[in-house]
Amino acid sequence: MDIDEHHDGGAAQRQSPSFGTPGWWIYRGTGRPLRDIRLTELLPAPPPWRDFRGGPLADRDAPPPDDGEARRRLGAESHLSDRDVDPHEVDMVNAALYLRRPLLVTGRPGTGKSSLAFRIARELGLGRVLRWPITSSTKLKAGLYAYDAIGRAQAAATRQALARWGVDADTPPPTADRAMSVAEPPVGEFLRLGPLGTAFLPAELPRVLLIDELDKSEVDLPNDLLSIFEDGQFTIPELERMRDRSPEVSVLADDPGRTATVVDGRVSCRAFPMVVITSNGEREFPEAFLRRCLRLTIREPNTEQLAAMVAAHLAGSDDEQRQRMVQEFLDRAADGGGLPADKLLDAVYLATSGAYRDDDDSWSRLLDALWRQLNSVT
């Protein structure tokens, strides 16, 4: 389906894509949100081998709005044009959307790997990005859910004591059966889905899930992810064991202030999430894991992309000064083998703060310190 098909009373009107933009692109890479159209109207049906039928859908099915993180990552608005985007990057994001496959993104630190997830969510109207930062001790279960069994046991003991003796002199002691029912607090109050588990809740629109720096994980985690990537579902044993007594349980989600209903202890997706997995290339991943992902290497940002990034974060800064600093940054990065793009933002912010002048000797020293190579130890 062509993204330039706009629906008006059921009739589609085709507009020619500008700048030779491929007609199959849904995501265009500029970060500018879709207008007056939903992703479900653009995205074709999944391949039969990636068709998931989880349910039930929540009454409030729309993803929660961005919590401000996209603004911090991308700036207030996008200044990228269609000419500035990397066609290969946009190709791979769209392929992941069409095929319902995770996207493994590699590249040097500071090239914008994590920001890609926020750009996708903003452009496609997919709301708050679910972020799962990986450390050397991260286990699969931590991403799926957490169950506070001790907290529930303590709450049960407290409630049982209150029920047995009454909260005041006028409350008679209850029967043993009533004491037992009062003593058992709802399990959902002590079970919270993690970012990975929340991403696989059934919904019409996919959630964007950022699995950040997977190369930091222990050796088994990539293989542990294979099952949920293939099946689109997982079970919660604590809820599965009680499905005869409580087939539907309301649990906390990773989104602030939101809950979700889990049926028979199983979470099954409807729309496979847009999974962005970042890696700094510090280790090799198992072949079975790589086979289930699409792979993208983020290239170094060019002059136009860096200028657009600065303009998005520091609107109103002097264009001439911004261009001069972008070129100086690129020259310094080329001499030293690359620099993180956020170091440019730091320098432009300080330069436009009014505290420094071009002829200030301390500015040159500070710039040398800000743009020191990451592998420098002196």
N, C-alpha and C positions, 0 to 999 in steps of 0.2 A: 504494500500500500504506500502511496506517495504521501509524504508529510504535508505537501502543499494542497491536499484535498481538504477544503474547508466545508463544513456541513451547514446548509442553510435551507431549512424546511424540508430536509430529506434529500435535497439535490446537491451533488458534489460539484464544486467549481475548481478546476485545476489551474494553478498558477505556476509559471515557469520558475524553477529554483534559481536563485541568483548565484553568480560566481561559479556556475558549473557544479553546484552542490548535488551529489547523487540523490536521485529521487527516492531511494529506499531508506535513506537516513531518517530516523525518528529523533535521535539525539544528535545535535549539530555541534556541540562542543563550545558554544559561545557562553553558556551559562544564563542566557536570557530565557525566562520562563515561557512555556507554551501559553497561548492566549485563547480563551473561549473553546477549548477542546481538551478532552481527557486522554491520557495514555491508552486507556482501554479502547478508545475509538480508533487508534492508530496501529496498535500492536496486533499482528495477526495471531491466529491460534497457535499454540505451541506444537512442536513435533510430537507425534504420537508417543514416542518413548520419553517425553518430558512433560506429559499431560498429567497434572495432579488435580485431585477432586476433593480436597479437604473441606471440612465444614464443622459446625455451622458458622456462617458469617455473622459477625457481630452487628448489633443494631447500629452502632456508630462505626461504620466501616472505613471512613476516611482516615488516612494516616494523620497523626498529630502534627501540628505546625512546627516549623523549625524553632528551636529554642535559643537562637542567637548565634549558634556555633558557625553556621554558614556565613554569616556576616563577618565574623572574626577570621574565618579562613579565606573568604573570597572577596571581601570588601562589600560596600553598600550596593554597588551595581556593577554589571559587566561592561567592560570597554573593549572586549574582544569582538572583532568582526569575523565574518565567514572566511575572509582571506587569511586570518591570523591562526586558524586552528590547524592542528596536525591531522591530515586526512587519515593516516594509518591509525592513530589513536581513536578517532571517531569511528572508523570502520570496526575496530575491535569492540568498542563499547556497544555499538548497534548489533554486532554479531552475538554478543553475550545476551542482549535483550531478546533477540529473536530465538536463540537456541536454549534460553533458560539455563545458562551455564555460568559458573563462577569465573571471574576475570582476575588472573594473577598478574599483578603490576610490579615490575622491577625497575630499578634505576638508581642513580646516585642519590644520597640524602639531599633534600632540599630542592628536588626537581618537580615537586607537586604531586607525588603519588597519592597521598591521603586526600589532598584537595579535590582530586578527581571525583571521589564519592560524593562530596558536597555539591560539586558542579552538576553532576547527574541529577541529584535530588532536587536542586533548585530549578533546573531547566525543565524537568519532566513533572514537576509538581508532586513529588513523592514525600514531602514533609521532612520530619526530623530524621537525621541519619542515626542509625543504631551503630555504636562504635564499641568494638571489642579489642582492647589493647592486649597484646600478647607478651608474656614474660617467660622466663625459663622454667617457672613452676606452674604455668597455666595448664589446667586439665580441661578436657572436653565438657565435663559436667558443669564446670563453672560458667561456661558460655550458655549452656542449656537452661539450668535452673539451680536454685539454692533452696534447701529445706532446713529450717531451724527446728530440729527435733527437740533440742534441749529447751529452747524457749517455749515450745508448745507444752512440753511436760511440766515445766514450771507454772505456766498459766493454768494447766489442768489441775495441778495440786492446789493452787490458790483458790480457784473457783470451787473445787470440791470442799475445801475447808469452809469457805463462806456459805456454801449450800448446806453443809451438814449442821452448822451451828447457828445459821441465820445471821443476817447483818445487823439486827437489833433485837431487843428483848421481845418485841411484839411479833417477830417472825418465827413461827414454829419450825422445828427441825423437819426437813422433808423426808420422804420415804427413800429407801436405798436406790430404787430405780430412778427417781427424780434426781437424786444426788449424782448418779452416774451420768445422766444426760446433760445436766448442767455442767459437770466437770470436764466435758470434752469440748474444747474450743474448736471452731471450724479450721480444718487443715489449711484452707486457702489463705488464711491470715498469716501463715508462717511459711508460705512457699512463694518465691518470686522467680519469674522467668528471667533468664539472662538475655543479653542482646542477641545471641544466636537463637535462643528459644523463641524470643518475641518475633524475630524476623520470619519464622516459619508458622506463625499463627495464620489461619485461613482468612484471606482478604481478596478482594477483586483487584486491587492495585498492589504491585510488589513493593516491599520495603527495601530501602538501600541499607545494606549491612557492610560496614567497614571492619575487616579483620586486619588489624594494624601490626605490621612487622612480624609476620609468621615465622620468619627465619630465626627469631629469638626463642622459639618454642623448643620443648624437649622433642626427642626424635620421633615419638609415637603420635604426636598430635595430628600431623597431616594425614596419616592413615586413619586415625580415629574419625576424621571429618568425612571420610568417603561414604559412609552409610547414610548420613543425613543428606549429603549432596545427591546421592543416587535415589533415595527413597522419598525425600521431601517430608519426612516425618520422624518423630521420636516418641518414646514412651517415658512416662514418669512413674516408676515403680510404686512410690508411696501412694499415688492416686489410683493406679491400676489395681492394687490389692483391695481397695475399698469401693470398686465400681459397682458392686451389687447393692451396697447401702447408699452410696452417693455417686450416681453416674455422671452428674454434672457438678463441677466444682469451680467456683470463682477464685482465681489466683491473681496476685499482683503481676503486672507486666514491667518491662524495663523502662517504659515511658512513664514519666512522672504523673502521678494521679490517675493512672489508667489500670483497669483490671481486664482479665480475659477469662472466658469460660472454656474449661478443658473437659472433654467428654470421654468417659471410659479410660481416663489416664493417658490419652494419646493426643499429641499435637500434630496436625497434618495441614500442610500448606495448600492453598488454592492457586495463588500466583507465586511462582518461585521467585524468591527475593533476588534483587540485583546485588550480588556479592562481589565486593572489591577487596581483594587480598593483596596487601603490600609486602614487599620484601626488598631488603637492601642488597640481596645477592650474596649474603654471607655464608650460605650453605646450599647444598643441592637437595631437592625434594624427591620423594619416591616417584618412580615412573607411573605407578597406578594413580597417584594424586595428580600428576601433571596431565595425564590423559583425560581427566575429567574437567580440566580447566582450559580456558582460552588464555593465551599469554600475550602480554603487552610490555614492551620496554619504553619507558617515558624518556623522550629525548630532552636535551638541554634546551631551555627556553631561548628564543631568539629575541632580537631587539624589540619587535612589535609586541611580543607576548609580555616581556618584562615591563615595557612602558604601559601596557594595558593593566598589568597587575598593580603598578604603582598608582596609576590614576584611579583604580577602583578603591584602593585603601586610603589614598591621600588626595581626595578631590580638592581642586583649588590650588594645588602646588604649581609653581612656575614651570611652564612647559619647557622652556629653554634649559633651565637648570636641571629638570628631570631627565631630559634627553642626554644632557652632558654627563650626568651621573650614571645613567644606564650604559652609555658607551664606555665610560671609565671602568665600570663594574665588569663589563664583558671583556675588556682588555686585560684586567687584572685576573679574571677567571681563566682566560686562555693561557696566560703566562704560567699559572700555577696548577692547572689541571682541573679547574672547576671550583665554584663557590655556591653555597646554598642561596637560593633566591631571597630568602627572608632576610639575609644580611644586607641586601640592597634596600629593602624596606626600612631597616633600622637606620641606615645611613641617610636616606632621603628624609626621614622624619626628623633626625637631628639637624640636618642641613636647613630644613625649612622652619625650624623652631625659632629662628632668629638669634640663637645663642652664638652662632659661628659665622664668620665672614670668609670669603675666598682667600684673603691674605693672612688669615690667622694661622700661625705655625702649629698651634695645638690641634687644629682641625686635621692637618696632614698626619700627625701622630695618631689621632683617634681613628682616622680612616684606615691606617695601616693595621691597627689593633682589631678593628671590626672585620676587616677583610683578610684576616690571617687564615691560612689554609687549615682545613680540619685536621690534616695529618701533621701539622706543625707542633712541636713540643717546646719550642723556645719562644 
